[in-house]
């Protein structure tokens, strides 16, 4: 396996762990959480002073929303676990 492939595999494994951690948090907080709260609780708060903060968790949340696993209330900016569809 090339170094590029090994690095990609490792990154994708890490992404799956972050996704699982976010879903676990949202399960434990049925009222939902804001991105900044998720970043704080996971210890992933960014140290960037200006511009977009906590982009890592926001990006992961975007992927979870695209797959229908997470929803966001656009008014309150609160993320929650999507209701299962039957």
C-alpha positions in Angstrom: 0.0 0.0 0.0 1.4 3.4 -0.9 1.9 6.1 1.7 -0.9 8.1 0.0 -3.3 5.2 0.2 -2.4 4.5 3.8 -2.8 8.2 4.7 -6.2 8.2 3.0 -7.4 5.0 4.8 -6.2 6.5 8.2 -8.1 9.8 7.5 -11.3 8.0 6.5 -11.1 5.9 9.7 -10.7 9.1 11.7 -13.7 10.7 9.9 -15.8 7.7 10.8 -14.8 8.0 14.5 -15.7 11.8 14.5 -19.0 11.1 12.8 -19.8 8.4 15.4 -18.8 10.7 18.3 -21.1 13.5 16.9 -24.0 11.1 16.5 -23.4 9.8 20.1 -23.5 13.3 21.4 -26.7 14.2 19.5 -28.3 11.0 20.8 -27.4 12.1 24.4 -28.8 15.6 23.8 -32.2 15.2 22.3 -32.8 18.9 22.3 -29.9 19.2 20.0 -26.6 21.1 20.0 -25.0 24.0 18.2 -21.8 23.4 16.3 -19.7 25.3 18.9 -21.1 23.1 21.6 -20.2 19.9 19.7 -16.7 21.2 19.0 -16.3 22.0 22.7 -17.6 18.7 24.0 -15.4 16.7 21.6 -12.3 18.9 22.3 -12.2 19.9 18.6 -12.7 23.7 19.0 -10.5 25.5 16.5 -7.9 28.0 17.6 -8.4 30.3 14.7 -9.2 33.8 15.9 -10.8 35.2 12.8 -13.0 33.7 10.1 -14.8 30.4 10.2 -14.4 28.7 13.6 -14.9 25.0 14.3 -14.9 24.2 10.6 -13.9 20.6 11.2 -17.1 19.7 13.1 -19.2 21.9 10.8 -17.9 20.1 7.8 -18.5 16.7 9.3 -22.0 17.8 10.3 -22.6 18.8 6.6 -21.7 15.3 5.5 -24.0 13.8 8.1 -26.8 16.1 6.9 -26.2 15.2 3.3 -26.7 11.5 4.2 -29.9 12.3 6.2 -28.5 11.3 9.6 -28.5 14.9 11.1 -30.8 17.8 10.6 -30.4 21.5 11.5 -32.9 24.0 12.6 -31.9 27.0 10.4 -33.5 29.5 12.8 -31.8 28.3 16.0 -28.7 26.8 14.3 -29.2 23.7 16.5 -28.2 20.3 15.1 -30.1 17.1 16.0 -30.2 13.5 15.1 -32.6 12.9 12.2 -35.7 10.9 12.9 -35.5 7.4 11.3 -37.7 7.0 8.2 -39.8 3.8 7.9 
